[in-house]
Amino acid sequence: MLFAKRHGVFHDYHDKVFDLFWKRELDTENEAVLSKLLTTCGAPEGAFPAFANTEGRAELLEVQREAEEQGFSGVPSFLFEDGELYWGREHLTRIREILEHKN
């Protein structure tokens, strides 16, 4: 997701990943598969492996550290501007209410 965001293909990549993942058609541990998917979304061909093993890894570790500092401990997690953190699907009804109220 970090690489996709950096290259302006986040939304397309996100949609494809989630579609394939929930159909159990995506091996999220396979770097070559992810690289090919990123390329089909418009990211630079062949650039993902180098990113994933250098600056991407460092960036991911920083994002994880920041999330842990804010109290994230699993997925799904939802952090609102007021600092309220919800974790787990049992809060989806409340999250929907909050989002509807904001709109």
C-alpha positions as CSV (number, residue, x, y, z in Angstrom):
1,M,0.0,0.0,0.0
2,L,2.9,2.4,0.8
3,F,4.4,1.8,-2.7
4,A,1.0,2.2,-4.4
5,K,0.3,5.4,-2.6
6,R,3.7,6.8,-3.5
7,H,3.1,6.1,-7.2
8,G,-0.5,7.4,-7.3
9,V,-2.1,4.0,-7.8
10,F,-3.4,3.4,-4.3
11,H,-7.1,3.3,-4.9
12,D,-6.9,0.9,-7.9
13,Y,-4.4,-1.3,-6.1
14,H,-6.4,-1.3,-2.9
15,D,-9.6,-2.3,-4.7
16,K,-7.8,-5.1,-6.7
17,V,-6.0,-6.4,-3.6
18,F,-9.1,-6.6,-1.5
19,D,-11.2,-8.2,-4.3
20,L,-8.6,-10.9,-4.9
21,F,-7.8,-11.4,-1.2
22,W,-11.4,-12.1,-0.2
23,K,-11.8,-14.5,-3.1
24,R,-8.7,-16.2,-1.8
25,E,-7.0,-15.6,-5.1
26,L,-4.0,-13.5,-3.9
27,D,-0.9,-14.7,-2.2
28,T,0.0,-11.5,-0.2
29,E,3.3,-13.1,0.8
30,N,4.5,-13.4,-2.8
31,E,6.5,-10.4,-3.7
32,A,6.5,-11.2,-7.5
33,V,2.7,-11.4,-7.5
34,L,2.3,-8.1,-5.7
35,S,4.9,-6.5,-8.0
36,K,2.9,-7.7,-11.1
37,L,-0.3,-6.4,-9.6
38,L,1.2,-3.0,-8.8
39,T,2.5,-2.8,-12.4
40,T,-1.0,-3.6,-13.8
41,C,-2.3,-0.7,-11.7
42,G,0.2,1.7,-13.3
43,A,3.2,1.6,-10.8
44,P,6.7,1.4,-12.3
45,E,7.5,-2.1,-13.6
46,G,10.0,-4.0,-11.5
47,A,10.5,-1.2,-8.9
48,F,8.5,-2.8,-6.0
49,P,11.1,-5.5,-4.9
50,A,13.8,-2.9,-4.3
51,F,11.4,-0.6,-2.4
52,A,10.0,-3.5,-0.3
53,N,13.5,-4.6,0.8
54,T,15.0,-1.1,1.6
55,E,13.2,2.1,2.2
56,G,9.8,0.5,2.1
57,R,10.7,-1.9,4.9
58,A,11.9,1.1,7.0
59,E,8.8,3.1,6.3
60,L,6.6,0.1,7.2
61,L,8.4,-0.4,10.5
62,E,7.9,3.4,11.3
63,V,4.2,3.2,10.5
64,Q,3.9,0.1,12.7
65,R,5.7,1.8,15.5
66,E,3.5,4.9,15.3
67,A,0.4,2.7,15.2
68,E,1.5,0.8,18.3
69,E,2.2,4.1,20.2
70,Q,-1.4,5.2,19.4
71,G,-2.8,1.9,20.8
72,F,-3.4,-0.1,17.6
73,S,-3.1,-3.8,18.4
74,G,-5.0,-5.5,15.5
75,V,-7.3,-5.1,12.6
76,P,-9.7,-3.7,11.8
77,S,-8.8,-0.6,13.9
78,F,-10.4,2.8,13.5
79,L,-8.9,6.0,15.0
80,F,-11.0,9.1,14.9
81,E,-9.8,12.8,15.0
82,D,-10.9,13.0,18.7
83,G,-8.5,10.2,19.6
84,E,-11.2,7.6,20.0
85,L,-9.9,4.2,18.9
86,Y,-12.1,1.3,18.0
87,W,-10.7,-2.2,17.4
88,G,-12.6,-5.2,16.1
89,R,-15.7,-5.7,13.9
90,E,-18.0,-5.7,16.9
91,H,-17.8,-1.8,16.8
92,L,-18.8,-1.5,13.1
93,T,-22.3,-0.3,14.0
94,R,-20.9,2.5,16.2
95,I,-18.3,3.4,13.6
96,R,-21.1,3.6,10.9
97,E,-23.0,6.0,13.3
98,I,-20.0,8.2,13.8
99,L,-19.3,8.4,10.0
100,E,-22.9,9.1,9.2
101,H,-23.0,11.9,11.8
102,K,-19.8,13.5,10.3
103,N,-21.4,13.6,6.8
